[in-house]
Amino acid sequence: MKAIKILNSLTSISALLIVLMLLLLASCADELDLDPLSSQTSEITFQNPDAYKQFLAKIYGGISLTGQDTSGNFDDIAGINGNFSNYLRLLFTTQELATDESIIAWNDQTIHNIHNHVWTSSDIFITAMYARVYFQIGLVNQFLRETEPSVLDSRGNVDAALREEIAGFRDEARFMRAFSYWHGIDMFGDIPLVDENDPVGAFFPEQTSRAEMFEYLESELLDIESRLPNPRQNEYGRADKAFVWMLLAKLYLNAEVYANTNRYADAFEYTERILNAGYSLVPDYSYLFLADNDRNGAEDEIIYPVLFDGIANGSFGGTTYLVHASIGGTMNATEFGVNNGWAGLRSTSAFVGKFDDISGNTDTRAKFHTDGQTLEIQNPFDFTQGYAVTKYRNIDVNGDIGSDASGNNVDVNFPVFRLADAYLMYAEIFLRGGGGDANTALGYINQLRERAYGDTSGNVTIADLTLDFILDERSRELYWECHRRTDLIRFSQFSDQGVWPWKGNIAAGRTTEKFRDLYPMPSAELNANPNLVPTPGY
């Protein structure tokens, strides 16, 4: 049975969300002598002990869902079409569409500006990503306010066993807040720090430097690490120590970008913890991206999955987007376990060129559809220009479709963190002088390549292990998993160095301004908060 306990909690939280939204959206109206906006209060809502887990479910669901339920009628953020506003879908837009790995055929608002590197501070997709980050942070802050020990005491209905469980929920919620703050500093640099100790309602948070935010995230993760369950001992999809270790390793690996400091030795320490945590590679690479990737062996490799279920949390974001939007031209949607294709996402020739053989017969990670497709893109709005990517499929290992018989929504869990990434990180950290040894690094890389090639024919030697090779191997292994922009920036290949088709808004591609290593502080935020300053260059 699909592991969706936390997802099923989302079906019974309507009363909770009335209170939640009122608290998050509180304004100066609460200073007036007005009748209550709703008779549903937090005191009433939390008379039901299940409300605490339902609230936690909403926090996890904030990455996968678009709004308050699966109908699409109650979106969490406004100002953008709800189909585009899903957190994971926006993350793909900002992390993948801005790189060589993906381009989109649609002409919705400013979507092409992202790949073309001509976005502005008023870009709707960048603004929505920023809003998603802070909506998640707001959810967690309110959860922490509602679960303070003194608040629990005042309710009088929380026994010792529930109190202990809630304490664990608080640490999980703090991980999820750190996860979103990581996206915030990675994409936007200097951002406001807002936590549960700040007032609810109308106040203007101060902007915090990227380096200070780095220190805050490090301290948060180190604080919760020891209290979270050991790796793979929590409910599947919920935070444990390995989630924290991987995020810490990611922070330290990128510390020169985030805080202008070398923390590769710390990245090595936490990467090794992941490597010794009992995870293992699934033998077949394709299993990682199928509808049963929570039970086909891929669950032994995936450290942090964002859970999707075609019935419990359907939306037009997440992996439903990744499957449908990748299908068009001569492709048969039924082979992907869905009812139609949206003819949107495909790859660029720069990415395709990273594989010596694009058929998939040599390196099985090369998952392209070429029939009826051209390699080069003269018209970016034509789906048939650019090879299609067949990585995500809403079928199981037996070829059966996911739980939604209509073919609308998919069951594919999204692998945020997985063991293969830790293998690649070890090799990179070794090459950057952070620790480890050459033979171990080579062994990890060749394990990935032996899985991909089915034998040792794709193995490399120590002489092949260079940073340029690692960057390309990360792309071959992790494409369309929302790592590429961050990787390119760490390797100084995102803006004023790397070139790929349609970067800079020309077919051949060109370098762009260095300031584009950061997305801009949205103009709407600058207008709303006098304490914020524009991102340099915008």
N, C-alpha and C positions, 0 to 999 in steps of 0.2 A: 504493500500500500504506500502511496506517495506520502512523503513526510510533510504534512501541511497543517499540523496542529496550530501553529502560530497564525497561519493564514485563515483557518476556520474561525479563529477568534474575531476576525474582522467582520463577520456576518452579524454580530450582535452588539455593536458599539454605538448605535445611533444616539442614544441618550447621552452617553459619554461625550460624543462629539459636539452636541449642542453646547455643553459646558465648555469644552475645549476651545471651540471657535470664539465663544464670547470672551474668554480669557485672553486669547491671542490677539483679538481684534479690539480689545478695550481701548477707549479713547477718553477725551476730556468730557464726554457725555456723562461719565460716572461721577463727575463733580456736581451735576445738576440734580435737582429733586425730581427724579423720574421714576415711574413705575418700573419694576424689573422687566427686562426684555424677554425673560423666560422664567417659568416657575421651576425649571430644572436647574438645581444648583449642585455644586461639587459635594455638599454635604449629603444631598439626596442620592446623587449618582454613586458615591462610594460607600453607600450602605450595602451595595452588592460587592462582596469581596472579589468577584471575578473582574470587576472593572479595572483593577490594577493590571491584570494580564492583558485585558483588552486594550488598555492604553499603550502598553508595551508593544502589542501587535500593531497598533497604528504607527508606532515609530519605525518598526521594521518595514511595515507596508508602505511607508513614505518613499521608499526607493523603488518599489514595484508598481504601486497604484497611482492613478492620476488624481483621485479625489476621495471623497468620503465613503464611496461604495463603488461597485463595478458598473454602475449605469452610465457614467460619464456626465451626469447632470449636476454634480456637486464637486467641481474641481477645486483643488487646494489653493491654486494661485490663479490670478486673473490677468487679462491683458494679452493672452496668447491662446490660440486654439488649443482646447484640451487635449487633442490627439498628440500635439507636440510637447505638452507640458510635463509629461512623465519624467521623473528624475533620471532614470537610466537612459531614456531616449535623449534627453538633453546632454547627458554625460557623453554619449556616443557622438553627438553633434560637435561638442567642443573638443573632445579628445581624439576623434577619428576623422571626422570630415575636414578638419583643419590640416590633415597630413596627406602623405602619399598613399595611404592604405585605402582610402575611400573617397568617393565623389557621389553626388546625388543628382538625379535628372529632373527633380521637381523645381518649380519656380515660386514656391511659397515664401512671400515676404522677402526677408534678407538671407534666406538659407544658403544661397550661393556665395554670399560674401564671406562665409566662414572658410570654405575651401580656398577661395581666392585671396584670402588675407587682406581684405579691404574693409573689414568691419569697423564700426564706429561705436562710440559710447552709448548711442541710442539703439543699438542692435537689439531686436526683440528676443532673440534666442540667448544671447549673452545675459540680458536682463533677467530672463526667465531662469537661467541656470543659477544666477546669483540669488534670486528669490527662492528657488528650491533649497539651496544650501541653508538659507536663514529660516525658511519655514521648518525644516527639520530641526535646526538648533532651537527654535521656539518651542516645538513639541517637547523636546527633551527637557528644556528648562522648566516648562510647566509641569511635566511629570515629576521632576525632582522637587518642585515646590509642593506638589500634592502628596509626596511621600516622605517629607521631612518627619523625623520621629515625633516632634511636637504636634504636627498636624495629625499624625496617626493617633497620638494620645487623645486628641480632642474628639476624635470620632468614636472612640470607645468600642469599636467592633473588630479590632485587629488583634488576634491572639498571637502568641509567641511564634507559632509555626508560620503563620502568614507573614508576620513581621520579618522573619528570617528570609522568606522567599522574596519579599519586596526589596530587602537589602540587596539581594542578587540582581533583581530587576534593575535597580538603580545603577549598578556597575555596568550592566549590559547597555542601558540607555546612555551612559557616559561614553561608552565605546562608540555608539552610533553618532553621538555628537562630535566626537573626535574625528570620526570618519568623514563627516561633512565639513568640519573645519579644515581637514587636510585638503579636500577639494577646493575650499576657499582660498587657502594660502597658495596652493599649487597654481590655480588659475588667475587669482586676482591680486596676490601679493599682500599689501597692507590692507587689512580689513578690520571692522569693529569686533571687539571681544565682548560678547554678551552672555551672561550665565544666569543661573537661578537666583543669584543674589541681587540682580538688577530689578528695577520696578517693572510691573506690567503696565503697558499702555504707552502714553505719549512721552517719550524722553529721547534724547539725542545721544547715542553711544559714541564714545571717542574712537577714532581710528587707531589701530594698534599696528606696530611695525611687523613685518613678516618675521623678523628674527625673534621678536618677543612672542609672537604667536607660535613659533616653532618651540620655544621654551615651554609655553603653556601646554601645548599638545604633548610634549615629552613628559611633563610632570603628571598630566592627567592619565596617560597610558601607564606610566610606571606605578601610579597609585592604585589603579584598579587591577593590575596584572595578577597579583598574588591571590586575590579573592575570587576571580572568575574560575569556572571549572577547568580541569585539565583538558588538553586537546581531545576533541571528539567525545567528550563526556556530557555535553549539553545536548538539548534537543537539536536536531539537524537544522542548520540555518541560523542558529542563535550563537551569540558571541561566547568564545572561550579564550583560554590563554593564547592559543595559536593565532586567533584573529589579532590580538594585541601585538604579539611578536612580529607578525608580518607587517603590520602598520608601522611599528617602530623601525623595522628594518628599512621600509620604504622611506620613512622620514630621514633616517640617518644616511641612506644612500644618496638622497637628494639634498643633503644639508648644505653643500656648497652653493646650490641654487637658492635654497630657502633662507639660509642664515650666514652665508659666506664663511663657513667653517668646515673643516675636514672631520667627518665622523665615520669614516669607512671602517675603522676598527669596531665601532659600536654596531654598524650594519652587519659586520661579520658575525659578531656575537649572537645577534638575534636571528640571523639567517641560519646559523648552525642549530639554534634551538628548534627551528622549523624542521630542519633536515633530520633531527633526532626525535621528532615527535610522533613517529609511527605512520606517517603518510607514505603512500607508494604510487608509482605511475600506473595508470590503467594501461593494459597492453595495447589497446587500439585507440589511437588519437581521436578518431571520429566519435567514439562513445562519449567524449566530454561534452558534446554539443547536441545530444539527442534528447528526446522527450523523457527517457527513463534514466537520466544521468544522476539521479539520486539513489539508484539501486542496480546499475549495470557494471559496477566496479569503478566508475568515475568518481564516486563519492569518497573513495580512498585517496584520491589525488586532490580533489577540490577542498580548499580550506574554508573559504567563505563563499557560499552560494547565495545569490538573491533568488528566492523561491518563486516560481511561477506555476500556476495550475489553471488550465483552461476553463475550469468551472469556478474555482474559489476566488480567483483574483484576475479575471480577464480584463484587458484594456488594450488600447492600440499603441501602447508603449512597450518597453522592455523587449523580451525576446519575441513577442508577437510581431513587433516592428521589425526586428532583425530577420525573421523568417520571411514575412510577407514582402517587405520592401526590397528584398534581394532577388525576387522572382519577376521575370518579365521576358519579353522576346519569345523565343522558341521553348522556353522552359515549361515543364509540366508541374503545376502547383501540387497535384496529388502526390507526386513523388516526395514532396516535402511535408506531407501531412496537413495541408491547408487547402482552402477552397479557391483561392485566387492569389495572384501576384499584384504588387503595387508598382512595379517597374521603377524603382528609385535608386537603391544603393548598388554600386559596383566598384571596381578597383581601377587604379591607374597603371599605366605601363611601367612606371618606376617601381611599383610594388611587385608586379608580375615578374619583372626582371630579376628579382632576388632568388628565383627558383631556376635551376638549370633545366629542369624538365617540368613543364606546367601540366602534364597529363595526369599527375597523381599516381602514375605507375611506378615512379622511382621514389620520390618523396611524397608520402601520402598526405602531408599537410597542404600540398598544393591543390586546393579545392576550388576549381574554376569551371565555369560553363563558357565555352567558346563558340558553340554552334550559333551562327547568325550574329555573332558579336565581333566587332573590330577591336584590335589591341589599342590603337591610338584613338584619342577623343578629339575630334574637330568641333563637334557640337555637344557641349556638356549636358544639354537638355534632352538628348536622345539616349534612352537606356541602352540601346544596342551598341553604343560606342563605349568601349571599355569592357573588359571581361567581367562577367558576373561571378559572384562568390557564393559557394554552396556549403558553407561551413555549418550553419545552424539548420537543423531539420526537426520538425515536429513528429518524428516517428521514433519507435523504440528499436532495439537491436533486432527484432523480428520483422520490422517493417510495418508494424501496426501504428496507427495514428494516435495522438494524445487523447486526453479525456473528453475534450469538446468535440462531439461528433459532427457539429456543423462545420468544423474546420476554420472557425474564426480565430479563436484564441489558442495559445500553445502551452505546453507543459515544460518547455526547456528551461532549466534553471541556469542563471547566468553566473559563470565562474569569476568572481571578483579577484580572489587570490587562489592560486593553486601551486602544487609542489614544483611543477616544471619551472615556474617563475623563480622559485628559490634556487633551483639548480643554476639558472642563468645568472642570478644575482651573485651567487658564490664565485662564479668564474669572473664576473666583472669586478667584484671587490678585490679578488686576488690580483687582477691586472692593475688595479688602481693602488695597490700596496696596502690594502686594509687587513690582510691576513690570508691564511690558507696556503695551499701548495699547488704546484702546477699539475701534478698527476691527479690529484683529487678533482681539481677544476676540469681537467680534460675528461676524466671519467664521467662527471655529471653531464657534460656537453654530449659525449658520445652515447650516453644512455638515451638522451632525447633523440639523437639522430638514428640510433639503432631501432627505436620504436617507429620512427618515421619511415625508415628505409626497409625495415623488416629483416635486416642483416647488418653486417659491419661494412658494407660497401660505401656508406656515406660517412664513415668515421673520419675524423680529422686528427692532426698531429699537434703537438705542443707548439710547433712553429706557426700553425694556423691561428692560434689563440691570440688575437689582437682585439683592441677595443672596437675597431671597425667591424670585425667579424661578429663580435658579440652583439652589436647593434643590429646587424642584419639578421642574426639568428633569433634575436628577440622578436623581430618582425615576423619571421617565418613561423615561429612557434606561437606567438601571442596576438597575432593580428585580429582586429575587430573585438578585442577584449578591453578596450579603453585604457591602454598603456602608452600608445604611440606618441602623442604630443609630449607627455612628460619625459619619455625616453629621448626624443629628439632634442629637447631643451637641455637635458643633462649632458648630452653628447655635442652640444653646440651646433646642431644641424637643423633647427626648426625655422629660424627667420632669416638671418643674414648670411647663412651658409648653404643649407640644403636647397635643392631645386627639384620640382616634380611638375607634371602637367597641370596647368591652370593655376598653379600658385602664382600670385601676383597679377592674376586676371589676364594672363596671356597663355595661349595654347602650349607653348614650349616650356612655360614656367620661368620664374626668375626669383632672385633673392628678394626679401622684403625687409622692412625696418626692424631693427633689433628690439624696439619697444614692444613689438608684437609677441615677444615671449610671455607677456602678460596680457590678459584680457582687461579692458578698461573698467574702472568703477562705473556702473551704469549712471547715465545722466539723471534718471529718475531718482536714484539714491542721493546724488549730489544736490538735487533740488530740494529733497525732503529733509536732509540732515546737514546743517551748516558746519558740523564738525568734520565732515569728510572733504578730502581734496582730490582733484582729478589724478588719475594714473599718468605718470610722465609720458609724453608723446601723443596723448589724445586731447 
